[in-house]
Amino acid sequence: MIKHFLITALTGMSAVSLHASIVERTDTLREVTVTAIKQAESLNLQPVAATTIGEKAIDRYNITSMKDASELVPNFFMPDYGSRMTSSIYVRGLGSRMEQPAVGLNVDNIPVLNKNDYDIDLFDIERIEVLRGPQSVLYGRNTMGGLINIYTLSPLNYQGLRLLEEWASHNSWRTAMGLYHKFSPKFGLGFDLNAAGTYGQEFNLWTKENFPQQKHRADQAEQYAGKLKLAFLPLENVSIDNVITFNYNRQGGYPYIKAGEKYVNYNDTCHYDRTSVSEGLTVQWRAPGFTLSSITGLRYLDDAMTLDQDFTPESYFTLTQKQKEWTFTQDFVARGSKGRHYSWMGGIFGFLRHTRMKAPVTMLHDGIQHLIIDNMPAFLNPKWDSDQFVLNSDFTLPVWGLAAYHQSEVKLDRWTLTAALRLDYEHSAMFYDCNAMTGVTVMGRHMELLADKDGHLKQHFLELLPKLTATYRLPMPEESNVYVSIAKGYKSGGYNTQMFSDILQNELIPDMGGQPKPDYDVNTVTSYKPEKSWNYEVGGHFTCAQGRIMTDLTAFYIDCTDQQLTVFPDGTTTGRMMTNAGRTRSVGAEVSITARPTTRWNIRASYGFTDARFLKYTDFEDGEEISYRHKVIPYAPRHTVFAAVEYRQPLPMWWFNGISFRVDCRAAGPIYWNEENTRRQDFYALPGAAVSLQLQKVSLDFWATNILNQRYDTFYFKSIGNEFTQRGHSRRLGVTLRYIM
C-alpha cells in the first residue's frame, strides 16, 4: 500500500532533486561552510583530515547512500554486502563487522547509535562531511575511526520544488520529491518523500529449480522514506530546528555464493526488514559572550533478520533475529564568543539505549545429523525425536552513559594550539533468558534434553580521552596550514548475543554422554572489552592558483589495543564471536586534490594507503595456539583510489544551457579476508562515465558504472566449514532525471 501510494504520487512528477541552479556557477572549490554546533571554523582550516562532499558533488557522482562515498574519501571503505543491516565501515584499518561501529554518524547533529540504521538513502542533502581519525573528545563513543556528518537542506536557506526519477540496470528505480517553503523570514517548512527498489542481481538457484513460478532473485529490495523539517527563529538570538524522519526497508539480501559455485543456492528464506522513526530538536541561544545549544534526539528502530544460516540447499539451521530499540540522546554545548587570542567550548552529553531482542535458532534435520549425531559415539545409536528443535534466546540490553568535555584554543600569531579532554562513563548490561527442549533415544532408552540459561551481566567503562593539536598558518596568499595532532580513540565494549545457540548446545552435550567445551560460560563467550587507540597525525590543507587548486595531505600512525574482531570459534559452530586482539598498529597516508583549471573543467582525485597489522594476537585452532603477529588485519583495503574528470560545454540557448562529460574510476584492494591472510580480494578498479544534459529547469544524466564489468568480491566468510563470498555489482547503466521549479 505504501509502495502504491508513493509511486502514484511521485512518478508522474517528472524527476527529482536539483541544485539551487542547474547551471554550475564559478564557485570556490572547497565548501566553505561552518560545521554546525561543534566545529569552530570551516573544515579546511581545522587540524583534521576531512572530506566535504557538497550538494553538487552528491548529484554529480550519484551518491544515494554512504556506500557510494567509498573510495571517494581516501581510506574510507564501506563495502556493499549482506543487507542494509551490515553497515560495516573501515577507516585507516579500523572497523567492525558487528556490534559497536568504529565510525560515528550524525544526521543534522543528531547521533545514530546503532549501525543497523546507518545505511539509509540520501536525498535533499546539503553536504556530507567525513572526518577521519579519532573524534572521541567532542563526539564520544564509537568515533575512534572517524565521524560522518550529514546535513539536510534547511527551508530558510532553500525554497522550491525538487523532483527526481531514476532508472537503472536490474530493474532498479528511484523516485523522490522535496518541497521547501519559507512562510516568513523567520519560519520555514520542508518535507521530502523518496522511494527506491531493485529486482536484484543474483538469483537463487534452489528457488528457481524448485519453485519456478516464484520470484527467485536473492537480493531484491525496496525502501521508502520521508522527512519533515521545521526551521524557526522565534527571537533575534534564538533558533529552533526540528526534524522528523521515517524509513522503511525490506529486502532479500545475503546473496552469498559457496566457493566453487556460480550462483546463490540455499533453500530457506533470507530477508531483512527495518522500520525506523527519529525526532531531532536543536535549539540555539546566542547570548553576549557565549552561545548555548541543546541537541535532543529520540529514535525508534524495529528490525527483523531471517537467515538460512548455513546458506546451502541442505537444512542445517535458520536464525530469526527481531529487535525493538529506543534511543534517547541529549547534548548541551556551550561555546565562548571567538576572541582574538582565546576561545573555548564545552558540554555535557548523555544517552540511553534500550533494546529488546528475540533471536531463536532452529536446528533442522541436516544440522541435527551432521552437527550433533555424527559427533556422538556410534554405539549409542542416537535417534532424535523430531527433525527440528528450537534454541530460544530472549535478551534485554540496556546501555546508558554520561560524558563531560571541554576544548580550549589559543592563537599566537600564526600558531593555533588546541587542547581538549573528555571524561566518558558508560554502563552496559545484558539480561538473558535462553532455553532449549528436545528429546533423543540412545541405546533404546528415551531421554528428555533440557538446557536453560537465564541471568544478567553488567559492565562499567570509564575513560579519559585527551587530544592535543598545533596548527601553523602558512604565509601564502590563500588560506593554507599544516598541523600535528595526538588523540586517544575509544570504542565501547559490550555483549554479543550471537553465541547463545552454541552455549545451549554445549549445555545439552553432557546429557548425551559427550564432553562439553571447557570455559564456555556466558560471560567468557559473550562479553568483549573496549577498543582503545592513540592516533598520531601530521597533515596540511593547501590552496593555490587563486583558489582553483586545493590539496589535503595527511600521514598517520595508530597504536591500538584490544581491537575488536569478529571470529568464528574453533570447531563446528552456529554463532559468531567478538574477541579482542592484544595489540595492532596502522600506518598510512592520504592525499586529496580538487582542481578547476577553468570554469569548464572540474577534476577530483584522492588516494589512501593503509598498512594495518597485528602486533600481538593469538588464537586457537584444533587445540593449537596460532600467532598472527605481523599479519594484515582483515577487511580493510590497503589502497583506495578515486579519480574523476569533468568537462562542461555551455550552450547559450533559451532552452538548453549546456552539456557535461565525466569519466571516473574507483579502485580498492587488496583486501584480506581472514587473519591467516590466506584468502584475499586483489586490487580492482571500476571505471565509470556520465553525460549530463542541462536545460533551464531540468537535467538529464546518462551514466554507467563498472563499465568493464570487473568481477570482484565484497565479502568472504566461513560457516560450518564452508566458504562463501558475495560478488560486487556488475556493470550498471542508468538514467537520472532531475527537475526544479
VEXNU-160209 format. One record per residue: x, y, z negated of N, C-alpha, C in turn; residue in one letter. Coordinates in steps of 0.02 Angstrom, whole numbers, plus 50000, padded with zeros to 5 digits. Layout:
# residues N
XYZXYZXYZA...
# end
This chain:
# residues 741
500414994050000500005000050000500435006350000M500965006149959501425011949958501755012850026I501955007150055502285007550120501815010450173K501175008250173500705010650223500595018150215H500535020450152500425027550140501015031850164F501615029750146502205033850163502335033950238L502265028150269502395028050341501875032150378I501245031650357500725035550389500835043050379T501065044850318501145051950303501765054950336A502275050750346502915053550367503075052450441L502875046850468503095045050536502885050150587T502295052850580502055057550630502345064350625G502795065550579503035072250567503655073950606M503875069350647504405071150695505115070350672S505345070550611506035069050594506215071350525A506805072650504506925074850435507545079050425V507665080650368508195084250336508655088050382S508635094450377509095098750413509455103250364L509925106950391510265112050350509875118550356H510115123450319509795130050324509845132550395A510315130250433510345131650505510675125850539S510395123450594510705117950630511335120350665I511345126350685511945129150716512465130250662V513035126850668513545127450617513855134450618E513915137050558514225143550551514975142650540R515335147950548516055147650535516175148750461T516055143250423516145143750351516855141950333D517055143750272517675141150246517595133750237T518155130050243518105122850245517925119850178L518195122450125518065119550060517415122350032R517005117950002516375120249974516525124049910E516535130649912516695134649853516055135849814V515875130849774515275131249734515465129949661T515125133349616515255132349546514955125749525V515355121349496515115114949474514705115949410T514085113949410513605115849358513835113749288A513705118149242513745117249170514465116249144I514795110749163515415108949128516045110849165K516015112549229516615114449266516645122049270Q517205124749249517265132049245517325135349313A517645132149360517775135249424517645130249480E517695132349542517625127649597518185122449592S518035116449617518485110849605519165111749637L519225115749690519875116649721520355120649677N520105123549622520535127149576520655123249512L520365117349506520415113449445520985108349448Q521265106649390521795101549389521495094449390P521185092849445520855086349452520865084349525V520925077849537520865075249605520125074349620A519865078349667519155078349680519015079349754A518465076349776518235077149845517515079649843T517385085149878516705087749883516435086249953T515855083149955515525081750018514905086150021I514935091350063514405096150067513815093650108G513295097750110512675095950144512795094350218E513205098250252513335097050322513695090450332K514195089050290514575082750297514135076750281A513675077450235513215071950219512815070050281I512565075050317512195073750379512665071350434D513245074650440513705073150495513925065850493R514095063250433514335056450427513785051550406Y513155053950408512575049750395512635046050328N512785049750276512865046850209512175046250177I511915040050174511255038850146511275035950076T511855033550054511965031249986512705032049971S512895031149907513595032049889514045026749922M513765021149943514165016149978514425018850044K514065023750074514285026750136514875031650125D515005033350062515575037750047516225033850036A516175027150037516785023050031517275025050086S517915025050069518475026750113518495034250129E517915037550137517925044750150518265048350093L518155045950032518505048449973519105043849961V519725046349958520305041949951520285037949886P520465031649890520475027049834519795026149800N519265027649837518575026449813518275021049856F518065015549824517815009849862517205007049828F516645007049864516005004349839515744999349890M515944993049885515754988049935515004986749935P514754985049994514044983650003513944976050005D513734973249948513614966049945513074964549894Y512834958449893512334956349844511674959949855G511534964649811510924968649815511074975549788S510564979849784510664986449755510834986049680R510744980249650510924979349580511684979149572M512034976449622512754975549617513114981849641T513094987049601513384993449620514094993949593S514524989649616515214989649592515604995249626S515984999049586516395004549612517105003549587I517585004349633518295003749616518645010149634Y518995013049586519385019049596520075017949566V520585018449607521285017849585521405011149550R521085005849574521194999249544520764997649485G520385002549460519925001449404519225000449431L518864995749402518174994549424517854989049383G517234987549400516874982449362516344979349406S516304972649406515784969149444515134968649404R515164968749339514564968049298514654971849232M514114972449196514094976049132514284983349141E514764985949101514894993149099515264995449162Q515035001049192515395003649251516035007249231P516495007849278517115011549266517065018749292A516545020149331516435026749360515735029049340V515685035149313515035037849292514655040949349G514005041849339513575045049388513115050049354L513125056249377512665061449355512265063949414N511605064449407511175067249458510855073549429V511025079349457510795085749430510955086249356D511575084349339511855084749271511595079349224N511115075249245510835070149201511215063649212I511515060649159511895054549169511445048449180P511675044049225511365037449236511815032349203V511565029149150511995024849109512025017649133L511535015449172511515008449194511695008149268N512225004549284512445004349355511965000449399K511474996849370510954993749411510554999049449N510575005249425510185010649454510625015649492D511245013749508511705018149543511545018649618Y511355013049648511295012749720510595015149741D510535021649753509915024749773510025028349839I509485029149878509535032849941509595040349927D510005043649967510135050849957509755054850010L509395059949986509035064350031508975071149998F509015076450039508995083350014509525084449961D510135082549978510705083349933511095089649952I511225093849904511625099949916512355098249922E512605093849878513305091749881513415085749836R513945082149850514175076549809514895078049790I515045077349727515735078149702515975071449674E516555069249696516855063149671517515065049637V517525064549571518125066149532518475059649515L519125059249529519505053249517519975054249458R520065048949420520445049449358519975050249299G520215049249238519785049349179519425056049170P518765055649160518355061449144518025060449076Q518355056449034518045054248971517955059848921S518385064948922518335070248871517675074148878V517505076148938516895080148947516285075748958L516375069848988515795065849008515725059248971Y516205057348931516115051748886516185044948917G515785040348891515835033148904515825031548978R516245026748996516225023649062516375028449120N516805033349106517035037749160517805037449165T518095031949143518825031549142519115031249213M518725028849262518965028649330518805034949369G518285038549347518085044549381517355046049369G517085050749408516405053049399516115055249466L515475053449477515115055849536514585060749512I514615066849538514095071849526513685072849590N513035071849585512585072949642512125078749624I512095083749668511655089549656511155090049713Y510525090349696509995090849746509825098149759T509475099449814509295106249833508855109549780L508955116049769508535119849724508055124149765S507415124349746506925128349784507055135849778P507485138049731507655145149727508205146949778L508575141849800509115143149849508935141149920N508445136849926508245134549993507485134049997Y507195136550051506475135950063506365133550134Q505875129150141505705126750207505475119550207G505325117150266505105110250276505655106450311L505825100550287506365096450314506085089550328R506195087150388505935080650409506495076550441L506425069950435506935065550464506605058950485L506825056450543506665049750566507305046550592E507385040150575507985036550598507805029450615E508095027050671508015020050692508705017350708W508815011050689509485008050699509415000550710A509994997450723510024990250734509714986350676S509534980150690509234975650641508554978250617H508204981750662507554984650645507584988950581N508124992650575508204997150517507865003750533S507565006750482507215013050490507285017250427W507215023650435507235028350379506805034250396R506395036550349505965042250360505925046350296T505885052950303505895057150243505585063950258A505335067050206505055073750210505215077550146M505425083750153505545088150097505235094950108G504905097550057504585104050062504785108250002L505055114350015505315118649963505015125649971Y504755128449916504425134849920504585138949858H504735145349869504855149949813504235154349806K503845153149754503225156849744503345164049722F503915165149689504115171849668504865171749660S505185177549650505905177449641506135173349580P505665171549536505845168049475505565160949471K505195158749521504895152149516504875148749584F505135142649586505135138649647504975131449633G504705128149684504505121149677504685117449741L504965111549733505145107449791504985100149778G504805096649831504705089449825504935086049889F505105079749881505275075849941505035068649932D504905065449987504735058449992505195055250043L505445049350029505845045850079505745038350073N505825035050128505735027850132506225025050182A506425018750171506905015550216506805008050213A507015004750266506964997450267507394994450322G507504987950317507884984350368507634977150370T507634974450430507454967450440508024962850416Y508624965550414509184961650390509624959050445G510224957150426510734954750472510824947250470Q510744944150411510894937050402510254933050393E510154927850433509574923650423509764917550381F509264914850345509354909050303509204902750344N509714898850357509644892950399509134888050370L509144887050305508684882250274507954884350284W507804890750275507124893150285506924892550358T507384894250402507224893950473507064886850495K507424881850469507314875050489506704871850456E506554873850394506014870650357505344874450360N505384881050369504774885050373504844890050430F504844887750492504964892150549504444897650557P503854896750526503334901850532503454907750485Q503904907050437504034912350389504624916750411Q504654922750380505244926950391505844923450360K506394923150396506964919350372507594923650364H507524930150367508104934450353508234934550278R508874933850259509034933650188509114940550157A509274945550198509444952150170508964957650194D508334956050207507854961250223507724965450161Q507554971850171507484976350114507034982150131A506744985250080506374991450088506424995450023E506405002050031506495006549974506055012649984Q505745015049929505315020949930505495025349870Y505525031849881505725036249827505395043049835A505365046649780505085053349781505405057549726G505385064049736505675068649687505265075049684K505165077649624504845084049613505315088449572L505505094349599505985098549565505695105549555K505745107849493505505114449474506085118649450L506125124949475506635129749453506275136049430A506425138349369506045143749337506535148249300F506435154849309506825159849272506345163949230L506155161449171505655165049131505895171749105P506555172149091506865178349068507485179649109L507735185649104508325187549143508925183349127E508965180949064509555177049043509385169849027N508815167349051508615160349038508415157049104V508665151049115508475147149174508265140149153S507765137549188507505130849174507455126949239I507745121049239507685116449296507405109849271D506905107449305506605101049286506535096649348N506765090449343506755085849399506435079249377V505935077049415505615070549404505735066349467I505985060349458506115056049516505785049249506T505625046149562505335039449563505685035449617F505845029149603506185024949652505935017849646N505745015049704505535008049706505945004449760Y506194998549743506614994749789506414987449787N506364984449845506264977249850506684974549908R507064969349894507494966749946507624959349935Q507814956049990508024949049984508704948749951G509204951549985509864952149955510224945449949G510834945749925511264940049910511354935349970Y511554938150029511654933850088512354930650086P512454926150038513104923050028513164916850072Y513734916050105513854910550151514404906150123I514274899650121514764894950095515364894650142K515954894250112516574894050151516554888250201A516744889750263516744884850315516104884350355G515574887850332514944887850368514824894650400E514334894950445514214901050484513624905150458K513174901850420512554905350403512394904450328Y511984909050303511684908250237511264901950239V511304898050185510954891550186510794889450115N510254892050087510034889850020509274889150019Y509034884849973508334882649976507874886149927N508134889849880507704893349832507734900949844D507244904349816507154911449830507714915649799T507924920749836508374925849810508064932649826C507954936749776507714943549789507844947949728H507804954449739507894959449686507374964849692Y507014966249638506514971549635506724976549581D506624982949597506804988049548506324993949552R506094996149494505705002249489506025006649435T506155012849451506455017349402506115024149406S506035027249349505755033949343506195037949297V506345044049315506765048249272506485055249266S506635058349210506445065249195507055068749169E507245074349201507835078149180507675085449170G507825088049112507685095049095508335098549076L508495103949112509085107949097508875115149082T509075117549024508915124349002509565127948987V509655133949016510245137949003510045144848975Q510415147048925510305153548895510975157248895W510995162848930511605166748936511565172648888R511945172048833511965177248782512615181248790A512655187148760513275190948762513855186948731P514355185548770514935182048744514935174548753G514365171448767514355164148775513715162048811F513725155648832513145152548865512995145948831T512355144848816512135138548786511725134648838L511845128148843511475123948889511235117748853S510635115748870510345109548844510165105148904S510435099048905510315094348960509985088148931I509355087048947508965081548918508765076748974T508895070348963508715065349014508325059548983G507815057349019507415051548999507345047149061L507505040849055507495036349113507205029649094R506775027049138506465020449129506665016149189Y506895010149174507105005349226506754998749214L506444996249266506114989649264506354985849325D506774980849315507024977149373507004969649360D507014965949414506984958649411507414955649466A507834950949448508274947449495508114940049493M508014937049550507904929849555508424926949602T508774921749579509334919049618509284911449624L509414908949684509624901949692510364902049674D510514900649611511174902349586511734897849611Q511554892249642512074888149673512174889949746D511694893549777511744896049846511864890549897F511574884549885511644878949931510954876049944T510884871549994510244868250007510044863349952P510514861749907510354857249852510024861149795E509694857449751509314860549696509704859649631S510164864249619510564864049557510214868049502Y510184874549509509864878649457509684885449486F509184888649456508974895349475508984899849414T509044906249426509044911349373508534916649389L508144918449339507694924149344507854928949286T508084934849302508254939749251507814945849257Q507424947149206506974952949205507164957349146K507184963849159507334968449104506934974849110Q506774977549053506454984049047506904988249001K507074994249024507554998248987507335005548983E507385008248923507285015348912507945018548893W508105024248923508715027848906508555035148892T508825037648837508745044648819509435047648809F509575053348841510215056848833510085064148816T510515066848775510465073948756511165076748751Q511285082148788511935085448787511825092948774D512135095448721512135102648706512835105248722F512865110248766513505112948789513535120348775V514085122548745514205129748733514835131748769A514805137348804515375139848841515485147148827R516095148848807516265155748795516335159548861G516145165948861516235170048921516965170248940S517095169849003517775169249027518165175549012K518665174848969519085180548952519675181048998G520065186148987520645187249030521165181849019R521265179848956521795175048940521535168648909H520925168648882520695162748845519965161448859Y519795155148868519095153048874519025146348840S518415144548823518295138348786517615135448805W517545129048790516915125548799516885119848749M516305118448722516215112848676515505110348678G515405104548648514735101848650514645095848605G514015093748600513815087748564513385083548610I513545077148614513175072648659512925066648619F512315064548633512035058548602511625054648653G511585048148644511175044048689510895038148651F510345035548678510025029448653509805025448713L510005019148714509835014648770509555008248740R508935006548757508595000748728508364996248785H508614990048785508474985348839508154978948812T507614976848843507304970348831507404966148893R507674960148884507854955948941507644948748930M507374945748983507244938548984507644935649042K508024930349029508464927649081508464920049079A507904916749094507894909449094508254906449153P508634901149141508954897149193508594890449197V508364888749256508014882449266508494877349297T508634872049260509054866549286508624862049328M508824860849391508454856749438508774849949445L508464845449485508674838449483509394837349505H509634841049557510334840149577510814842649523D510624848149490511034850649435511054845949377G510484842949359510464838149305510904832149321I510874829849383511254824049403512004825549404Q512204830849439512924832049451513264835749394H512904839949359513224843849306513174840549237L512684836049229512594833049163512684825449166I512254821949204512274814649203512944811949228I513204814849283513834812349310514424813349262D514344817649212514884818749163514774814649100N514274810349099514154805949042514434799049057M514624795149005514874788349017514364784149054P514594780349104514134776549146513754771249107A514064768349053513724762949016513104765348979F513034772048971512444774648938511824774148982L511924773749049511374773249097510824778449083N511014784949082510524790149062510004791249117P509384792449096508834794149141508444799949111K508414805449148508084811549122507324810749126W506984813949079506254813549076505924816749137D506204822249160505914825949216506474828349261S506274830849319506784833049367506974840249357D506754843449303506964850149287506814851849214Q507194856549187507044859349121507314866349118F507074870249070507224877349067507664878949007V508164882949019508584885848966508344893048956L507944894048904507634900648892508104905348856N508094911648877508524916648845508144923248841S508034925748781507724932248770508214936648731D508274942948752508764947448721508454954348708F508674957348655508564964448643509254967548633T509404972748673510074975648674510034983148660L510054985148597510054992348581510774995048578P510885000748609511535004148607511405011548595V511785014448549511725021748539512415024548523W512475031048536513125034148524513065041548513G513585044348481513645051548469514355053648485L514435059748509515095062348525515115069848517A515695072348499515825079548497516465080848537A516465086248576517035087648619517165095148622Y517795096748638517995103748644518565104348694H518555109948731519085111448779519275118748774Q519935120048769520195126848768520665127948827S520625133948855521025135548914521375142248902E522035142348913522435148348904522765150048970V522715156448992523035158749053523625163149037K524195161349066524815165149056525105166649125L524935172649151525155174549218524915169349268D525385165749300525185160749350525035153949319R525165153149256525055146749223524375146549189W524055140749191523455139449153523545132849115T523495133249049523595127449006522925125448975L522765119048977522115116648952522235110848905T521885111048849521895105448801521175103748784A521025097348784520335095148770520355088948726A519825088048686519795082448640519065080348630L518955073748627518285071148615518325065748561R517865065948515517775060648465517135057048483L517195050548499516635046748526516495040648482D515865040048460515655034248420515095030648456Y515115024048455514595020048487514445013848446E513805012248442513565006148408513205001848459H513414995648465513124991048513512904984748477S512304982248493512044976248460511704971748511A511634965448493511264960648534510864956048488M510204956048498509764951248465509574946048516F509674939648500509564934348549509124928848519Y508724925948562508304920248545508294915648606D508694910448603508804906048660508674898848640C508344895148684508184888248667508094884048730N508144877648721508024872848775507764866448744A507284863348777506994857048753506894852448813M507154846448807507074841548861507144834548829T507154829548870507214822748845507594818348893G507914813048865508314808548905508264801448876V508284796548919508304789548896509014786948906T509314784748851510004782348851510014775148826V510264770448867510304763348849509624760748826M509104763048861508434760648845508104764148786G508464768848754508174772348696508044779648715R507424781848702507234788748720507454793548666H507704799348688507944804548642507654811248661M507414814948612507214821848622507824826348612E507954830648659508524835148655508274842248642L508544845348592508334852148574508944856348557L508984862248588509504867148571509164873648554A509374876848502509054883048480509584887648451D509634893548480510114898548457509744905148449K509754907848389509484914548379509894918048326D509894924548330510284928648283510434935348313G510894938848284511084945248313511814946748297H512114950548342512814952748336512834960348342L513354963448315513434970648322514174972448323K514314977948357514994980548361514974988148354Q515514990948329515584998248323516235000248358H516205005748394516795008348428516885015748411F517485017548391517655024548376518285026248414L518245031348457518815033148499518945040648497E519595042348496519815049248503520135049948572L519855054348613520045054848683520345061648698L520995062248706521315068648721521455069548796P521555075748816521755077348884522155083848883K522725083848918523145089748924523295091048998L523245097249019523405098949088523775105549091T524195106249142524535112549156524475113949231A524255119949249524145121849319524555128049335T524885127949392525285133749414524995136149481Y524785142449482524525145549543525105147849587R525125145249648525685146549692525635153649722L526215156749735526215163549764526095163149840P525475161549858525275160949928524685165449941M524575167450004524005171850019523335168850000P523245162350013522625158949995522705155349928E522145153749897522155150249833522485143349840E523035142249805523385135849805523705134949737S523745128649715524045127449650524315120349647N524725119149596524965112549579524805111349506V524735104949487524545103549418524845096849395Y524865096049330525045089749299524555088449242V524355082249233523875080749181524025074049148S523835073549084523875067349046523195066549012I522875060849021522205059848993522115052648973A521715051648921521535044948899520845043248927K520785037248954520145034848980519865029448935G519205028548939518875023848893518255021048925Y518185014448922517575011048943517345006548886K516725007448865516495004248804516444996648811S516464993248754516374986048752515634984348746G515494978048735514794976048729514704968548730G514124966448757513944959348758513714957248828Y513924951248847513734948348910513234942748898N512644943448928512114938548916512144932548963T512564932749014512524927749067512844921049049Q513124920448988513424914148968512974909948923M512364912248908511944908548861511704901948889F511614901348954511424894848981511964889648968S512594891648972513144887048956513184885548882D513034890648842513034889548769512514884348750I511914884848779511384879948764511564873048789L511854872648850512064866048875512584863048829Q513034867048802513544864648756513234862048692N512674865148671512324862748611512004855948622E511814854348684511484848048697511964842148703L512594843448717513084838248731513164833248674I513234835448610513334830548556512764825548550P512144827748563511564823248558511584817748611D511974818848664512034813948718512674809848712M513014810548656513624806648646514234809748677G514194815948699514764819248730515144823548681G515694826448705516124830648664516024837948685Q515744842348641515644849348660516304853048667P516274858648701516864862848708517024866148641K517654866348621517824869548558517804877248564P517724880448507517724887848505517234890848555D516634887948556516134890348604515554893648567Y515724897448516515204900848478514974907148516D514394909748496514084915148533514524921348535V514804923248479515194929448477515814929048521N516154923248520516754922548560516614922848634T516064919648655515924918948726515604925248755V515204928948715514814934448744515104941348732T515494942448682515734949248668516374950748705S516464957048721517084959348752517264966148724Y517914967648724518174973648693518164979648740K518224985748713518274991648757518914991348799P518884994648855519454995348900519725002448892E520385003148887520695009648875521275010748923K521395017048939521945018548985522245025348970S522865026048992523195032648994523345034149067W523125039949090523205041949159523695047849163N524235046849201524735052049211524685054149285Y524595060649296524435062849364524775069449380E525005070049442525275076249468524975077349537V524785083549550524455084749614524445092149631G524115093549687524075100449709523515101449759G523255107649761522755109749811523055115449851H523095114649917523455119449959522995121950015F522965128450022522565131650075523025136150116T522985135550182523415139550225523045141150290C523395144650334523115146550400522455150250392A522455154950344521855159050331521245154750316Q521365149550277520815145250255520605139950304G520945139350360520735134450410521005127450397R521525126850355521815120350338521845119850262I521575114450236521595113250164521835106150151M522295105550103522615099150089522615097850014T522445091849994522495089649925522975083749921D523455084149875523945078849864523925076649791L523975070149778523965067649710524395061449706T524755060749650525105054549633524915052849561A524845046449546524595044549479524925038149455F524925037249390525135031049357524645029749301Y524355023749299523855022049248524115015949209I524135016749143524315011349097523675009249061D523445003149074522785000949050522864994949004C522494994948948522484989348902521774986648897T521734980048888521094976548881520624977848940D520904977749001520484978849060519954973349064Q519324975349074518764970749076518724967349144Q518694960649143518664956749205518074951949202L517784950649260517254945649266517574939249292T517504933849254517814927549273517314921849265V517464916249297517094910049288517494905749239F517184903649184517544899649134517804893149163P518284890149128518584883949151518054878449155D518094874449208517624868849215517024870849257G516514866449258515914867549296515404870949252T515244877149268514804881049225514274884549268T513774887249234513234890849269513264898349257T513714900749215513724907749197514374911249216G514374917849208514974921949218515164925049152R515794926049141516044928249077516434934749084M516344939149037516764945149033517354943748987M517954945449010518544944548970518974950748974T519464951248930519914957048930520624954848948N520904957649001521604956549018522034960448968A522594957548949523004960748899523234967748918G523544968248978523804974749000523884974749075R523704980349106523784981249178524074988149192T524314989049253524544995649272524354996949345R524255003249361524075005149429524485011449447S524775011249506525165016949530524955018349602V524935024749620524715026149688524735033549705G524475035049764524465041949788523865043049833A523675049349842523085051149882523235057549920E522955057949980523015064050020522355065150057V522125071250057521525073250096521685079550134S521475079650198521595085550240520945087250276I520755093650271520185096150308520435102150349T520275102050413520535107350456520015109450508A520005115750523519605118450577520045123150618R520425120450667520885124650706520515130250741P519925128850767519495134050797518785132750773T518325137150792517635136250771517315130150803T517635127350855517345121650890517605114950865R518175114950832518475108650810518415107950735W518275101750713518245100250642518605093550631N519095093550587519505087550575519495085950500I519405079650485519415077550415519785070850411R520245070250363520625064050355520795063050282A520815056750260521015055150192521355048350190S521805047550143522155041250135522285040150061Y522145034050038522275032249969522685025849965G523195025849922523605019949911523575018149837F523455011849823523445009449753523805002749748T524255002249701524574995949684524404994349612D523894990149601523654988549534523814981349518A524164980149463524404973449447524334971949372R524294965449358524294963149289525004963449261F525064965949200525704965649165525694960249111L525094959049082525034953949030524334951149033K524274945149061523624941949065523724934449077Y523454930349032523494923149039522794920249036T522704914749071522054911249071522194903749067D521664899849059521744892649054521354889249109F521654884249141521324880249192521514873049180E521004868849170521104861749154521554860849094D521474865349046521854864948983522544867748987G522784870049044523454872649051523444880249055E523934883349023523974890649022524294893149087E523974898149116524224901149179524334908549168I524914911049188525074918149183524974921549250S524644927249248524534931149309524964937449311Y525494937449275525944943149273526164945049344R526114951549360526304954449424525824952749481H525294949049468524794947749520524364954049530K524114954849591523694960649608523004959749577V522734965149549522074964849519521544964049574I521084959349567520604958049621520104963749633P519834963749694519254967649716519404974949732Y519974977649713520134984549730520594984649790A520434988249844520864988349904521524991949891P522034989649925522694992849919522714999449958R522374999650015522355005750057521625007450073H521465013850072520845016350101521015021950150T520695021950208520845026850260520195029450290V520185035950303519625038850340519905044350384F519655044650446519855049950492519265051550538A519135057950549518595059950593518785066350630A518625066650694518745072550735518085074150770V517885080550765517255082650796517375088850838E517065088850896517095094650940516385096850956Y516265103450951515605106150965515645111151022R515235109951072515205114351131514555118351128Q514595124951115513985129051115513675129351185P513015129451186512635130251249512115135751236L512285141951253511855147651236511215147851278P510755143551262510105143651294509575144751240M509005147351259508495148951209508235142651174W508295136751206508035130651175508575125651157W509205126851179509735121951170510355125651144F510565124051082511115127751052511805124851064N511825118151069512485115251079512475107751076G513065104851090513145097651087513805096151052I513805091051008514395089250970514585082050984S515245080750984515505074050994515955072450934F515885066450907516295064550850516535057350857R517175056250841517445049550834517735049050763V517655043250733517905042450665518125035250655D518455034050600518685027350583518735026650507C518455021250481518535019450410518945013050407R519375012550357519795006650351519945005350277A520044998950261520204997150192520554990350192A520914989050138521234982550129521984983150119G522304977550106521994971050091521644971050023P521164966450015520794965749953520874958549929I521164957649871521244950949843520604949049806Y520404942649813519764940449786519824936649720W520414934549700520484930949637521134932849604N521184930949539521774932749500522404929249525E522314923249555522894919549582523164922849645E522784927349677522964930549740523044925549797N522654920049794522674915049847522164916449902T521664920649889521164922449939521134930049945R521084932450007521054939750016520714941450082R520474947650085520244950650147520804955050173Q521034953650234521574957750262521324964750278D521784969150291521624976050310521184976050372F520654979950371520194980250428520014987550442Y519834988950504519654995750525518984995450562A518565000550549517895000850578517805007550614L517965007850679517875014050717517135015550729P516975021950732516295024150747516295030250791G515705032250814515655038050858514935040750854A514855047050874514195050150874514175055850924A513585056850952513435062650995512825066050966V512865072650955512325076350924512085081950971S511445081950985511135087251024510785091950976L510935098450980510675103250933510245108350968Q509595108150951509115112850978508965118150926L508475122450940508325127850894508135125350825Q507685120550821507465118050756507545110450750K507865107450797507915100150799508635098150815V508865092850782509495089650803509355082350815S509675079550867509585072550885510275069450889L510405064650844511065061450840511015054250865D511465052450911511555045550933512215043150904F512205037750865512815035850829512925028250832W513545026350818513735019350816514265018350762A514215012750727514715010950677514995004050693T515605002850671515944996450684515874994650759N516084999250800515994998650873516304992150900I516874990150873517214984150898516934977750867L516414978350825516094972550793516604968450753N516994971950713517514968850672517194964150621Q517464958150615517244953250565517644954250502R517304955550446517644956450382517174954450326Y517444953050268517054950950210517044956550158D516474957250125516404962250072516414959150002T516374952449998516354949249932516554941949939F516844939349885517034932349880516944930149808Y516704923949798516654921249730516614913649734F516664910449676516594903249671516014901649624K515644896349641515104893949598515074886449602S515084883149544515094875849537515574872549587I516154875449593516674872649636516644874549709G516124878149730516054880249799516284887549807N516544889149867516754895949882516244899249928E516104905749915515604909349954515884916249972F515654918850029515814925650049515184929150074T515224935650077514704939550112515034943550167Q514744943250226515004946850284514824954250279R515274958550305515124965550311514654966950369G514424973050375513954974950427514284974150496H513924971050541514144970650610514024977350645S514154977550711514044983650749513334986250739R513274992750727512614995750720512545001750766R511985002150800511815007850843511195011150815L511175017750817510605021150789510495028050818G509905030750804509735037550823509395040850765V509585047050749509315050850693509045057450719T508415058750702508075064950723507945069150661L508185075350662508075079950606507715086150631R507285088650587506875094450606506795099050545Y506795105650558506695110550506506235116050531I505815118450485505405124150503505325128650442M
# end
